């Protein structure tokens, strides 16, 4: 076999992955979606947000490079798919930098609520039945109760947060586009390519801020942990879920993120949720349970 052959997922592994419900992959992604940023916030005392963002992207890119060897397959992809991969890489770079710039200035709940505006629009666009409209309204109400958005922080933080919201929608669109696989590459393979593109795209903005970590093993280890928990595990799980869920359904599932943040706060940080937060979780879960994908 040529060393330039694309890396494919074995049929047995793909079949095993398909036995797991797509919602289970999303739940894993939702948990790590907030574990990663919680680690990243701790690094802000030592590194500027762009540096943390680049270390996250670069460490994830390194993991994907070792695991999937994406350079072997990028040149085998059709030009349209190559353009999609490059676009996703640029979006991932910008989205992560803007997200960290936002949470460095605003409460995480506020940034999360603004970020969710994009998926709400995607889910609303995909609503085709009265049942799904009710499901969407329940999820939106639950997120509103959970996040309790307050006007606080710097105006620049809101600019970063809303720009991140737009890019998050682009991530959903492009992520679904690559999730179908084809031309000898799975969605995870294409994601690996995109992450390498993201590492290069973010380099000019974050490498200078990241330099202190390169000489501090503890900081570097923490940054790698952020990369694995924020950009490897959740993005791979997103791909496995996107491949089998319509775009609007995946967007609605994103309403579980504030609920997962509350659950992590209780289990890890011993932050007991208030009755209002429990109500918000119940509304979100009810909305997701009510939603039905197209047959």
C-alpha positions in Angstrom: 0.0 0.0 0.0 1.3 3.4 -0.9 2.3 5.7 2.1 0.3 8.5 0.4 -3.0 6.6 0.6 -5.7 8.3 2.6 -6.4 7.2 6.1 -9.8 5.5 6.2 -11.9 4.4 9.1 -12.1 0.6 9.2 -15.6 -0.7 8.4 -15.8 -2.5 11.7 -15.0 0.8 13.6 -17.5 2.7 11.5 -20.2 0.1 12.2 -19.5 0.2 15.9 -19.6 4.0 15.9 -23.0 3.9 14.2 -24.4 1.7 16.9 -24.1 4.5 19.4 -27.1 6.9 19.2 -26.0 10.3 17.8 -27.5 12.1 20.8 -25.0 10.2 23.0 -22.1 11.7 21.0 -23.6 15.1 21.5 -23.9 14.7 25.2 -20.2 13.9 25.5 -19.5 17.0 23.4 -21.7 19.1 25.6 -19.8 18.0 28.7 -16.4 18.8 27.3 -17.6 22.0 25.7 -17.5 23.6 29.2 -14.8 21.6 30.8 -12.3 23.1 28.3 -13.1 26.7 28.8 -13.1 26.3 32.6 -9.5 25.1 32.3 -8.7 27.9 29.8 -9.9 30.7 32.2 -7.4 29.5 34.7 -4.6 30.1 32.2 -5.6 33.8 31.6 -3.6 34.8 34.6 -0.4 33.7 32.8 -1.3 34.0 29.1 -3.3 36.4 27.0 -6.5 35.0 25.4 -5.0 34.7 21.9 -2.1 32.7 23.2 -4.4 30.3 25.0 -6.5 30.0 21.9 -3.5 29.2 19.7 -2.2 26.6 22.1 -5.6 25.0 22.2 -5.8 24.9 18.4 -2.1 23.8 17.9 -2.2 21.1 20.5 -5.5 19.7 19.0 -3.9 19.9 15.5 -0.9 17.9 16.8 -3.2 15.2 18.2 -5.1 15.0 14.9 -1.9 14.9 12.9 -0.6 12.0 14.9 -3.9 10.2 14.9 -5.2 10.8 11.4 -2.2 12.0 9.4 -4.5 14.3 7.4 -1.8 15.6 5.0 -2.1 12.3 3.2 -5.6 12.8 2.1 -6.0 16.6 1.6 -4.6 16.5 -1.9 -6.9 13.6 -2.8 -10.0 15.6 -2.1 -12.1 17.4 -4.8 -11.4 21.2 -5.0 -14.8 22.0 -3.6 -14.1 19.8 -0.6 -10.7 21.3 -0.2 -12.2 24.8 -0.1 -14.7 23.7 2.5 -11.9 22.3 4.7 -9.9 25.4 4.4 -12.9 27.6 5.2 -13.7 25.5 8.3 -10.1 25.8 9.5 -10.2 29.6 9.2 -13.6 29.6 11.0 -12.2 27.4 13.8 -9.2 29.7 14.3 -11.2 32.9 14.4 -14.0 31.4 16.4 -11.7 30.1 19.2 -9.7 33.4 19.4 -12.9 35.5 19.6 -14.5 33.2 22.1 -11.5 33.5 24.5 -11.4 37.2 24.0 -15.0 37.4 24.9 -14.9 35.2 28.0 -11.9 37.2 29.2 -14.2 40.2 29.4 -17.7 38.9 30.0 -19.3 36.2 32.2 -19.3 32.8 30.5 -23.1 32.6 30.8 -23.5 35.8 28.9 -21.1 34.7 26.1 -22.9 31.3 26.0 -26.3 33.0 25.7 -25.1 35.2 22.8 -23.4 32.2 21.2 -26.7 30.3 21.3 -28.5 33.0 19.2 -26.9 31.5 16.1 -28.1 28.0 16.7 -31.5 29.3 17.5 -31.7 30.9 14.1 -30.5 27.6 12.4 -33.0 25.6 14.4 -35.8 28.1 13.5 -34.9 27.9 9.8 -35.3 24.1 9.9 -38.6 24.1 11.7 -41.2 22.3 9.5 -43.9 21.2 12.0 -45.9 22.7 14.9 -44.4 20.1 17.2 -40.8 21.2 16.4 -41.8 24.8 16.7 -43.1 24.1 20.3 -39.9 22.2 21.0 -37.8 25.1 19.8 -39.8 27.6 22.0 -39.4 25.4 25.1 -35.6 25.1 24.5 -35.3 28.9 24.0 -37.3 29.6 27.2 -35.1 27.1 29.1 -31.9 28.8 27.9 -33.3 32.2 28.9 -34.0 31.0 32.4 -30.6 29.3 32.7 -28.4 32.0 31.4 -30.1 35.0 33.0 -28.2 37.4 30.8 -27.1 40.7 32.4 -25.6 43.7 30.8 -22.1 43.6 32.3 -18.5 43.8 31.1 -16.8 45.7 28.4 -18.4 46.8 25.1 -15.5 45.2 23.2 -16.4 41.9 24.9 -19.9 42.1 23.3 -18.4 42.7 19.9 -16.2 39.6 20.3 -19.2 37.6 21.6 -21.5 38.5 18.7 -18.7 37.9 16.1 -18.2 34.5 17.7 -21.9 33.8 17.4 -21.8 34.4 13.6 -18.8 32.1 13.3 -20.5 29.4 15.4 -23.2 29.3 12.8 -20.6 29.0 10.1 -19.0 26.1 12.1 -22.4 24.3 12.1 -22.9 24.8 8.4 -19.4 23.8 7.4 -19.2 21.0 9.9 -22.3 19.4 8.5 -20.9 19.8 5.0 -17.8 17.8 5.8 -19.5 15.2 8.0 -20.8 13.2 5.1 -17.3 12.1 4.2 -16.5 10.8 0.7 -13.5 10.7 -1.7 -11.7 8.3 0.7 -12.0 10.6 3.8 -14.4 10.5 6.7 -15.8 13.6 8.4 -13.2 13.1 11.2 -10.4 13.0 8.6 -11.6 16.2 7.1 -11.9 17.8 10.5 -8.2 16.8 11.1 -7.3 18.7 8.0 -9.3 21.7 9.0 -7.6 21.7 12.4 -4.2 21.9 10.8 -5.4 24.8 8.7 -6.7 26.4 11.9 -3.3 26.0 13.6 -1.6 27.9 10.7 -4.4 30.6 10.5 -4.2 31.4 14.2 -0.4 31.4 14.4 0.2 35.1 13.6 -2.4 36.1 16.3 -1.5 33.9 19.2 2.1 32.6 18.9 3.7 35.6 20.6 1.2 35.4 23.6 1.8 31.7 23.8 5.7 31.9 24.1 5.7 31.9 27.9 4.0 28.4 28.0 6.7 26.9 25.7 9.3 27.3 28.5 6.9 26.3 31.3 6.1 22.6 31.3 3.1 23.0 33.7 1.5 25.8 31.5 2.2 23.8 28.4 0.6 20.6 29.9 -2.4 22.6 30.9 -2.7 24.1 27.4 -2.6 20.7 25.9 -5.3 19.6 28.3 -7.4 22.5 27.1 -6.8 21.5 23.5 -7.8 17.9 23.9 -10.9 18.6 26.0 -12.0 21.6 24.0 -11.1 20.8 20.4 -10.4 17.1 20.0 -13.1 15.3 22.0 -16.1 17.6 21.4 -15.3 18.3 17.7 -14.9 14.6 16.9 -18.2 13.9 18.8 -19.8 16.7 16.8 -18.8 15.0 13.6 -20.2 11.7 14.7 -23.5 13.4 15.6 -23.7 15.7 12.6 -23.3 12.7 10.2 -26.6 11.3 11.4 -28.6 14.4 12.5 -30.2 17.1 10.4 -28.6 20.5 10.8 -31.7 22.0 12.5 -31.9 19.1 15.0 -28.2 19.4 15.9 -28.7 23.2 16.3 -31.6 22.5 18.7 -29.5 20.1 20.7 -27.0 22.9 21.3 -29.6 24.3 23.7 -28.4 21.5 26.1 -25.1 23.4 26.6 -26.3 25.7 29.3 -27.9 22.8 31.1 -24.6 20.8 30.9 -22.8 23.8 32.3 -25.1 23.8 35.3 -24.6 20.0 35.7 -20.8 20.4 35.6 -21.0 23.2 38.1 -22.9 21.0 40.5 -20.8 17.8 40.0 -17.3 19.3 39.7 -17.5 22.7 41.5 -20.3 21.8 44.0 -22.4 24.7 42.8 -26.0 23.7 43.7 -28.5 24.8 41.1 -31.3 27.1 42.1 -35.0 26.2 41.5 -35.0 28.6 38.5 -32.0 26.8 37.0 -33.7 23.4 37.5 -36.8 24.8 35.8 -34.6 26.0 32.9 -33.0 22.5 32.6 -36.4 20.9 32.6 -37.6 23.2 29.8 -34.6 22.5 27.6 -34.8 18.7 28.1 -38.6 18.9 27.3 -37.9 20.8 24.1 -35.2 18.3 23.0 -37.4 15.4 23.9 -40.3 16.8 22.0 -38.3 17.5 18.8 -38.6 15.0 16.0 -36.1 14.7 13.1 -37.4 14.3 9.5 -38.0 10.6 8.7 
